[in-house]
Each structure stands twice: as C-alpha cells, then as structure tokens.
Amino acid sequence: MADVTQIGHWINGARVAGESGREGDVFNPATGQVTGRVALASPGELDTAVAAARAALPGWRDTGLTKRTAVMFKLREIITARSDDLARIITSEHGKVVSDAAGEVTRGLENVEFCAGLMHHLKGDYSEQISTGVDVHSVRQPVGVVACITPFNFPAMVPLWMVTTAIAAGNTVILKPSERDPSAALWLAEAFSEAGLPDGVLNVVNGDKEAVDGILDHDDVAAVSFVGSTPIAQYIYERAAGNGKRVQALGGAKNHMVVMPDADLDGAADAAVSAAYGSAGERCMAVSVLVAVGEVADPLVEKIAERMKKLTIGDGTDEASEMGPLITAEARDRVASYVEGAAGEGATVVVDGREKTFDGDGFFVGTSLVDNVRPGMKVYDEEIFGPVLSVVRVDTFEEAVKLVNDNQFANGVAIFTRDGKSAREFEYAIEVGMVGVNVPIPVPVGSFSFGGWKKSLFGDTHMYGPEAFNFYTRRKVVTSRWPEPTESQVDLGFPTH
C-alpha cells in the first residue's frame, strides 16, 4: 500500500487532504490493483467547498467577459498541449484505451472552444419604443453556486461539458466526479487555475452518496447538473427539485441502430462493432440494440461476428489494444450475467464473451453478440452498459420505428440506409433526442446540445451548447421609462400599450 496514491479534494484553489477518515479504492482496471485511495467528503468538507464557491461568486460575476474569455482560451491551450497526459490519467483509472481517452479529451475541448464565444452566448435582447417612451431589454445573469455530478465513463469530457459552461456564464462550481476515477477532475481543476481562474470559482469534492445528498440538500447550491443511470437521475431530479433547485439530470440509454435492406452491410457492420464495443460499451451513446429490417439479419449478423473475432482486447496502455477492461469487477460480472441469462429467455448467443480468457486480475470480459432478442427479455429491457450487442429482427420499417418509440429510453438512435426518403421519415417519426443517419454514435458537435428524451432525461434542458447557457443563466427583463415630471398621474388600471 506504500505505492497507493492518496487522492483528496480541490478547494479554494489548492489540493487538500481528506479529513473525514472515509476513503474508497481506486483501481487500475487492467490489472485489478488498487492504485489510489480517494477521500470521501464529510458534510463539513462539502460546506467548506460551498463556502469557498459562495465567497468567490461576487468577484467572478463582476469579472469582465473579456477576462472570462481569456481564461477559456488559455485553458484550451493547456489541455491541447498536455492532452496525452490527461488521456493517460483517464486510462489508468477508467481502463479505456489511450486513443479512446484522447478522443474524449478532444470532444471535451469542443465545449471549451464553444464557451470561448461567451460574449455572444450571453447576449440579451433589446426593443425600444415598446410603448411611447418605454424600452424593454433582457439580460442573462448567473444562477449562483452550481453543482456538477459527473459519471465514471467520461471523467474529463463530461466535466468539460458542464463546468466550462457554468463558469463562462459567471457561476461558481462544485464538481463531484465519480469516486471510481477522480484524478482527471483534479487535473482539470489545476489546469483551470493555471489558466487564470480565481480561487474558489471551481472546487472539486470527491465523495459518494453522502456527498451527493449533501449537495442536493444544501441551501447555497442553486442548480445541479448530473449524468448517470436512470434510477439515480430520477432520484437526483426529484430530491434537488424538491429543494427548489434548477436540475438537469441525464439518465440511461438503450440506443438502437436500425439497418435497412438497402444499406451498405459492410459499412453497417463496421459501425455496429465500433459503436457497440468501443470503450467496452461503457458509453451512454453506445449502440446496444441492432434492429435488422427484412432479409439483412442473417448476413449482417455473420459480418458482425466475423469482425468481433479480430478485435484485440487488452490493457488500454498497449497500443495494440482496441478495447480495454470494464471499470470494476462488479461491472464485469453484471455484464456477464446478461449473457448468461439470454439463452434461457429464448435468445441465441452467437458470440459469448464469457468464453474469452485473460491473464492477470484485470476486469476484462469479451464481446458478446446475442441474436433473436425481443422486448420483454432482460437483455433487451435493461441498460447493460457493457460490450453486449443485441439483435432484434423486424420485417418492416414501420415495425422498427415502433420498436424504438416503445422503448422507455430515448437517448440516441441511428438508421443505416441509402434511401433519403426512409431517412427523412425516420428522422421525422422517431421519438429520440439524438438521431444519426449513417452515423452510429450521433453525439452533437459542441455548437449543438446533447440530451435524450423520455427516461433518458429529467429536466427541461440538454447539456452543453446553447441549451447549457440557458440552464446556467437566469433571464432578467427590464422595462424602463424616463418621463417628464409633469407626465406623472395616478392610474389604477392595468398597464397597456
């Protein structure tokens, strides 16, 4: 244990050790070894962080937009120059391959770049002469102290989605990263500080449910952003909203990829394998259900199975690896249980990832392909969050649309077709927040917003992009008139134009 790193918090511009006496293990998923002990914050430590954020709020709100913009540009420079360092930190605690971690950093940088245009995003509106001598204008003002509760699967990208926008809008932030891979968040806090962010504007509090509940109940926290599973998202939304907070809580997913008979099957097979098994399926936008329409099912399943045989699974630091381990041993065993139960429900296990063996104690599992899946089966109904791809066979386009629309999750969906009419009808009829046309993982670029529908989102606003600036600001409308003293009179009637 002498080599185990102690991981504390970042409060008021400095790293601080944990004081609660409670800690959690941080693993290298590729080896199964404990590499860190993360401090789990006490209520008192959370109070200290919130007090720092509250004290920093007036000064940061008063900071000119030009200086805020300069912080964003400098932050971009720092992350870009050291992106490999950040990617390797992600790999060491999450397990994803370094190239995938580097892609995560790049996608997070999109939002930093978007927030560098904060002068435009924070503009209000102005209308003169609404009535005789009366003008009206609106302004955007920060919400206050906001909390960002981020998931393990994107320990850098999702914090950059939330924190950067919140700070650009003039708020101060409490970031509570996943306790499974907390080091990336601390790296980002140091990068923000180096970029010129004043002390107390961003604070990182590591912790578990106790810290989360403290955030949800804290009187000085005005808004909460969250990404995680649907049950926790609903819990976050209900408890925080019940305490009068503004909330956006993104939940789980069961993303479908519809393949039409006219699709390029080789391209569709490549996309399905990439989207289902990248990052070991631990993506909220991973394809977990392939919907084969008509006669494409047999050849498509065969092509996918052939490609699966060629995948290299191993330590994420190995350049030859295409897929790494899962985040924990419990996650690995839970994923394996879905494959184990699939045949008993009437599905066909074409490729069983449990049969693949690995040296060492890492949290590895092979990729699985399950055919003849139907709604009502556990492997279909529940979010697996692992390298398992289910195949549902339908006869028609209409059946495919109904299948997707009947699902409780509505995060992302894709259609593969060469027919523009089918693609347009799909885009129009599908009840899902993010749609890909021949794009298997339709995560929007930074100038649009990310978010699903139904049980994939609790709250009214999506994440990053334009909607995020709506979430992290409040509109104030000012109606002004400068009359001559002689114009004043008593009038009890309701004002009209």
Backbone hydrogen bonds, N-H to C=O, Kabsch-Sander energy under -0.5 kcal/mol:
donor,donor_aa,acceptor,acceptor_aa,energy
4,V,1,M,-1.3
5,T,35,T,-2.4
7,I,5,T,-0.6
7,I,37,R,-2.6
8,G,6,Q,-0.6
9,H,16,V,-2.9
10,W,204,V,-2.6
11,I,14,A,-2.3
14,A,11,I,-0.7
16,V,9,H,-2.4
24,G,38,V,-2.0
26,V,36,G,-2.6
28,N,33,Q,-2.5
31,T,28,N,-1.5
32,G,28,N,-2.7
33,Q,28,N,-0.7
35,T,26,V,-2.9
36,G,26,V,-1.7
37,R,5,T,-2.8
38,V,24,G,-2.6
39,A,7,I,-3.1
40,L,22,R,-2.4
41,A,39,A,-0.6
41,A,206,N,-2.3
46,L,42,S,-2.1
47,D,43,P,-2.5
48,T,44,G,-2.0
49,A,45,E,-2.0
50,V,46,L,-2.8
51,A,47,D,-2.6
52,A,48,T,-1.9
53,A,49,A,-2.3
54,R,50,V,-2.8
55,A,51,A,-2.4
56,A,52,A,-1.8
57,L,53,A,-1.0
60,W,56,A,-2.2
61,R,57,L,-2.8
62,D,58,P,-1.9
63,T,59,G,-0.7
63,T,60,W,-0.6
68,R,64,G,-2.0
69,T,65,L,-2.5
70,A,66,T,-1.9
71,V,67,K,-1.7
72,M,68,R,-1.7
73,F,69,T,-2.3
74,K,70,A,-2.4
75,L,71,V,-2.7
76,R,72,M,-2.1
77,E,73,F,-1.9
78,I,74,K,-2.4
79,I,75,L,-2.6
80,T,76,R,-2.5
81,A,77,E,-2.3
82,R,78,I,-1.7
83,S,80,T,-0.9
86,L,82,R,-1.9
87,A,83,S,-2.6
88,R,84,D,-2.1
89,I,85,D,-1.7
90,I,86,L,-2.2
91,T,87,A,-2.4
92,S,88,R,-2.1
93,E,89,I,-1.1
93,E,90,I,-0.7
94,H,90,I,-3.2
95,G,90,I,-0.7
95,G,91,T,-0.8
98,V,316,G,-2.1
101,A,97,V,-2.3
102,A,98,V,-2.7
103,G,99,S,-1.7
104,E,100,D,-2.0
105,V,101,A,-2.0
106,T,102,A,-2.2
107,R,103,G,-2.3
108,G,104,E,-2.1
109,L,105,V,-2.1
110,E,106,T,-1.1
111,N,107,R,-0.7
111,N,108,G,-0.9
112,V,108,G,-1.2
113,E,109,L,-2.6
114,F,110,E,-2.0
115,C,111,N,-2.7
116,A,112,V,-1.2
117,G,114,F,-1.4
118,L,115,C,-1.4
120,H,117,G,-1.1
121,H,117,G,-1.7
122,L,118,L,-2.0
123,K,120,H,-1.4
125,D,138,S,-0.7
127,S,136,V,-3.2
130,I,134,V,-2.2
131,S,134,V,-0.9
134,V,131,S,-2.6
135,D,480,S,-2.3
136,V,127,S,-2.9
137,H,478,V,-2.5
138,S,125,D,-2.5
139,V,476,K,-2.5
140,R,122,L,-0.6
141,Q,474,R,-2.5
143,V,472,Y,-1.1
146,V,144,G,-0.6
146,V,172,T,-2.8
147,A,223,A,-2.7
148,C,174,I,-2.8
149,I,225,S,-3.0
150,T,148,C,-0.6
150,T,176,K,-1.5
158,V,154,F,-1.3
160,L,156,A,-1.9
161,W,157,M,-1.9
162,M,158,V,-2.2
163,V,159,P,-2.4
164,T,159,P,-0.6
166,A,162,M,-2.4
167,I,163,V,-2.7
168,A,164,T,-2.5
169,A,165,T,-1.9
170,G,167,I,-1.8
171,N,166,A,-2.2
172,T,144,G,-1.6
173,V,201,V,-3.5
174,I,146,V,-2.4
175,L,173,V,-0.5
175,L,203,N,-3.4
176,K,148,C,-3.2
176,K,174,I,-0.6
181,D,178,S,-0.7
185,A,182,P,-0.5
186,L,182,P,-1.3
187,W,183,S,-2.2
188,L,184,A,-2.3
189,A,185,A,-2.0
190,E,186,L,-2.1
191,A,187,W,-2.0
192,F,188,L,-2.7
193,S,189,A,-2.1
194,E,190,E,-2.5
195,A,191,A,-1.8
196,G,193,S,-1.5
197,L,192,F,-2.2
201,V,198,P,-1.6
203,N,173,V,-1.9
204,V,10,W,-2.6
205,V,175,L,-2.5
205,V,203,N,-0.6
206,N,204,V,-0.6
211,A,208,D,-0.6
212,V,208,D,-2.0
213,D,209,K,-3.1
214,G,210,E,-1.8
215,I,211,A,-2.0
216,L,212,V,-2.5
217,D,213,D,-1.7
218,H,214,G,-0.9
218,H,215,I,-0.7
221,V,218,H,-1.2
222,A,145,V,-3.0
222,A,220,D,-0.6
223,A,145,V,-0.9
224,V,246,R,-2.6
225,S,147,A,-2.6
226,F,248,Q,-1.9
227,V,149,I,-1.4
228,G,250,L,-2.3
233,A,229,S,-2.7
234,Q,230,T,-2.7
235,Y,231,P,-1.8
236,I,232,I,-3.1
237,Y,233,A,-2.7
238,E,234,Q,-2.6
239,R,235,Y,-2.5
240,A,236,I,-2.5
241,A,237,Y,-2.6
242,G,238,E,-1.9
243,N,239,R,-0.8
243,N,240,A,-0.7
244,G,241,A,-2.1
245,K,240,A,-2.2
246,R,222,A,-2.1
248,Q,224,V,-2.1
249,A,458,F,-2.7
250,L,226,F,-2.9
251,G,456,S,-1.8
255,N,286,A,-0.6
256,H,412,G,-0.7
257,M,289,V,-2.4
258,V,414,A,-3.2
259,V,291,V,-2.8
260,M,258,V,-0.6
260,M,416,F,-2.5
263,A,260,M,-1.9
265,L,263,A,-1.0
268,A,264,D,-2.5
269,A,265,L,-2.7
270,D,266,D,-2.4
271,A,267,G,-2.3
272,A,268,A,-2.6
273,V,269,A,-2.3
274,S,270,D,-2.3
275,A,271,A,-2.8
276,A,272,A,-2.1
277,Y,273,V,-2.0
278,G,274,S,-1.4
280,A,277,Y,-1.6
281,G,278,G,-1.7
282,E,279,S,-2.2
283,R,281,G,-1.4
286,A,283,R,-1.4
287,V,275,A,-1.0
288,S,255,N,-2.1
288,S,286,A,-0.6
289,V,255,N,-2.0
290,L,390,S,-3.5
291,V,257,M,-2.7
291,V,289,V,-0.6
292,A,290,L,-0.8
292,A,392,V,-2.2
293,V,259,V,-2.2
293,V,291,V,-0.6
294,G,292,A,-0.5
294,G,394,V,-2.5
296,V,293,V,-1.0
297,A,294,G,-0.9
300,L,296,V,-2.4
301,V,297,A,-2.8
302,E,298,D,-2.1
303,K,299,P,-2.2
304,I,300,L,-2.4
305,A,301,V,-2.5
306,E,302,E,-2.0
307,R,303,K,-1.9
308,M,304,I,-2.1
309,K,305,A,-1.2
310,K,306,E,-0.5
310,K,307,R,-1.0
311,L,308,M,-1.2
313,I,311,L,-0.6
314,G,323,M,-2.3
318,D,315,D,-1.9
319,E,317,T,-0.5
321,S,318,D,-1.8
322,E,312,T,-3.3
323,M,312,T,-1.5
326,L,363,F,-2.9
332,R,328,T,-2.0
333,D,329,A,-2.4
334,R,330,E,-2.3
335,V,331,A,-2.4
336,A,332,R,-2.2
337,S,333,D,-1.5
338,Y,334,R,-1.0
338,Y,335,V,-0.8
339,V,335,V,-1.1
340,E,336,A,-2.3
341,G,337,S,-1.7
342,A,338,Y,-0.8
342,A,339,V,-0.6
343,A,339,V,-0.7
345,E,341,G,-0.7
345,E,342,A,-1.1
346,G,343,A,-1.6
347,A,342,A,-2.0
348,T,371,D,-2.9
349,V,347,A,-0.6
350,V,348,T,-1.0
350,V,369,L,-1.9
351,V,369,L,-1.8
353,G,351,V,-0.7
355,E,352,D,-1.7
356,K,353,G,-1.0
361,D,31,T,-0.5
363,F,29,P,-3.0
364,F,362,G,-1.1
366,G,353,G,-1.7
368,S,387,P,-2.5
369,L,351,V,-2.1
370,V,389,L,-2.8
371,D,348,T,-3.4
373,V,391,V,-2.6
377,M,374,R,-1.8
380,Y,377,M,-1.0
381,D,377,M,-2.9
382,E,378,K,-1.9
384,I,382,E,-0.6
388,V,386,G,-2.4
389,L,368,S,-2.3
390,S,288,S,-2.4
390,S,388,V,-0.5
391,V,370,V,-2.7
392,V,290,L,-2.7
392,V,390,S,-0.5
394,V,292,A,-2.4
400,A,396,T,-1.7
401,V,397,F,-2.3
402,K,398,E,-2.3
403,L,399,E,-2.5
404,V,400,A,-2.1
405,N,401,V,-2.6
406,D,402,K,-1.9
407,N,403,L,-0.6
407,N,404,V,-1.1
410,A,453,W,-0.7
413,V,434,M,-1.6
414,A,256,H,-2.0
415,I,436,G,-2.3
416,F,258,V,-3.0
417,T,415,I,-0.6
420,G,418,R,-0.6
423,A,419,D,-2.0
424,R,420,G,-2.5
425,E,421,K,-2.5
426,F,422,S,-2.4
427,E,423,A,-2.6
428,Y,424,R,-2.1
429,A,425,E,-2.4
430,I,426,F,-2.4
432,V,430,I,-0.9
433,G,410,A,-2.0
434,M,411,N,-1.2
436,G,413,V,-2.5
438,N,415,I,-3.2
438,N,436,G,-0.6
443,V,441,I,-2.3
448,F,445,V,-2.2
450,F,463,M,-3.1
453,W,410,A,-2.5
455,K,408,Q,-2.1
456,S,453,W,-2.2
457,L,454,K,-1.3
458,F,249,A,-2.8
459,G,457,L,-0.5
463,M,450,F,-3.8
468,A,464,Y,-0.6
468,A,465,G,-0.7
469,F,465,G,-1.1
470,N,466,P,-1.2
471,F,467,E,-2.0
472,Y,468,A,-2.6
473,T,470,N,-0.7
474,R,141,Q,-3.4
476,K,139,V,-2.5
478,V,137,H,-3.6
480,S,135,D,-2.9
480,S,478,V,-0.5
482,W,133,G,-0.7
487,E,484,E,-2.2
488,S,485,P,-1.2
